[in-house]
Amino acid sequence: MIDRNRRSLVLAVGSAITTSTVGLPAWAVPDGRKLGYAIVGLGGYGLGVIIPQFKNCQHSKLVALISGDPAKARRVAAEYGVPQHGIYDYKNFDSIKDNPDIDIVYVCLPVSMHAEYTIRAAKAGKHVMCEKPMAVSSAECEAMIAACKRAGKKLMIGYRCHFEAHNLEARRLARAGHIGKLRYFRSEHGFTMGNPDSWRLKKAMSGGGSMMDIGIYALNAARYMTAEEPISVYAKETTDRNDPRFREVEDMIEFQLEFPSGVIASCMSMYSANQNHILLMGDKGRIDLEPGTRYDGNKLWVGQDRGNQITPPPGPGQTQWAAQLDHLSLCVINNREPIVPGEEGLRDIRIIEAVYRSAREQKRIVLT
Amino acid sequence: MIDRNRRSLVLAVGSAITTSTVGLPAWAVPDGRKLGYAIVGLGGYGLGVIIPQFKNCQHSKLVALISGDPAKARRVAAEYGVPQHGIYDYKNFDSIKDNPDIDIVYVCLPVSMHAEYTIRAAKAGKHVMCEKPMAVSSAECEAMIAACKRAGKKLMIGYRCHFEAHNLEARRLARAGHIGKLRYFRSEHGFTMGNPDSWRLKKAMSGGGSMMDIGIYALNAARYMTAEEPISVYAKETTDRNDPRFREVEDMIEFQLEFPSGVIASCMSMYSANQNHILLMGDKGRIDLEPGTRYDGNKLWVGQDRGNQITPPPGPGQTQWAAQLDHLSLCVINNREPIVPGEEGLRDIRIIEAVYRSAREQKRIVLT
């Protein structure tokens, strides 16, 4: 228990974002309370990935469901022990304010609904975990941050990789100088999008194509692993608009980020090929993750090539999702800022907007 | 013997450049003659790499040396059986015209001397193999091509990877559809430049930094593997000008190429980190070479990941260099154009000039 909390502390200290907000003993020694989560959206991620994770949590429990499908909601509630009064739909969502079991609302909806349900949850007096990408525009992100601030509630974005053991160890090794001075970062993230009817391919619901969905992993890893913020971006899009999948959103975007230290990041986002790779090149060696951000099976090598595979120490939770869920619970309990707050989601969305603009205008965009 | 020549034929047919110039039976059935090479420059590459390769050749032999160091020239001549009358210096170089043993001059000099010695060799009535990068400018490349044309002599550039078994097999697999439709190409080429006194770091001798020396492998592989010519380039340079190695030339350049088919190539050139990697991503899988362009030890994988390592069939010669040397000899014997003629070197130099311009002007350059 103490070890696990120490790792949370290490994790938070390791983050450039929140170093200054960490350090109180209260953070390292939480009480045994479990905070109650309401899951909004019983789609593939909310139902298939998040809900089964509460059994792995120490400080989080499932207490409510919000779904437009009453039969499905009843079935899931029965399976996971959610009481009848914890079942909501999108019409009576705001009445969650009267349910004291709910501390945190986890928004697992299509991207276009993130802002609305984050803001409604904050207005109902609940803390919010919102899935990434945070919203379809930076203006929406700003409104979400403002709403949570106004309500005095925490807002965290679901960057699970910040809680994933291989990613944490890669970042620790890089910052501890194991590959010398970092020179170059690369990440490719892509998969073959099969279903042409997916909401992810409807721009009004997704806000964009592969970049919003999977390319954001490459972008966030570039910022996370370098611990720097990019100063410019150049991007090139290639999309076959005759492919029925890509009538509304982009397929491939290659984007290049410049960082203040001189590190260059070269990133690829794709919906037409499978790739999941993170590489950090230093002047003394390299850190290689492949796959790097999968749900499981991630692999890590450190050295000159792939001769030296590393088994990282256990992450801060039993799984990356359990750690992520418990992190926000602990932030609420101890009144700390999450290591991936709304501002982190906003940063990515601002850069994604610049990526799209660069691809459209075919020129380098300076980030301000 | 016939098998080996068949492979030469396959190689040439596989090349987008020379398909139309191949096919005569004479090409496939050369006589047993060995053409005589003169090596200009007894530096690391000429002396350390090329000269020891003639023992592996079927159609090429070493007959002359050109060096500014008479003692070194005598020693090397004795070791490799070059007769006394085959030893030249830079002053009496032009008298090679009177030596009928010399068919081909191989220019292994610093880049700034390539044009002069290629042109002088052509004027002396000799065919020319010139090391890559072809010259310090496209204007010089054009002059070299014109001089050889005027003299009625062959000009080939030392792109050894076009004769290397793993590279040949990777290209064959890509073109045969083993990874579906090609979507994305990536290559990183770099090494840690140790010696701050190397001629490669003097701009007047090298024409540029890592891009000219090692980045050209990434560029040429992008064109070779895709079998397309890029339509635009964007590049970003990062060089620490306080590093004594990089007072005159660049360290890192990341460059992105767009191809007509929509394939994007993302390439990195570095003098401050070790990396040697080629990746082709198709919509059905990938081809991975790491290392990809080393003298030996190259490795090739084809599939979804690195589960399926391929041992390629033998290349067209006993080594990549023997195949390269014999290719030009056979081209001379059979009066065919080399698969990597001067025009191939010129194409790379034109793109490198656009890479430098893009990095300088921080904008996308359309290639014409």
Interface residues (C-beta under 8 A of the other chain):
Chain A: R183 Y184 R186 E188 G190 T192 Y234 K236 T238 D240 M252 E254 Q256 E258 G262 V263 I264 S266 M268 M270 S272 A273 N274 Q275 M281 G282 D283 R286 E290 Q304 D305 Q362 K363 R364
Chain B: R183 Y184 R186 E188 G190 T192 Y234 K236 T238 D240 M252 E254 Q256 E258 G262 V263 I264 S266 M268 M270 S272 A273 N274 Q275 M281 G282 D283 R286 E290 Q304 D305 Q362 K363 R364
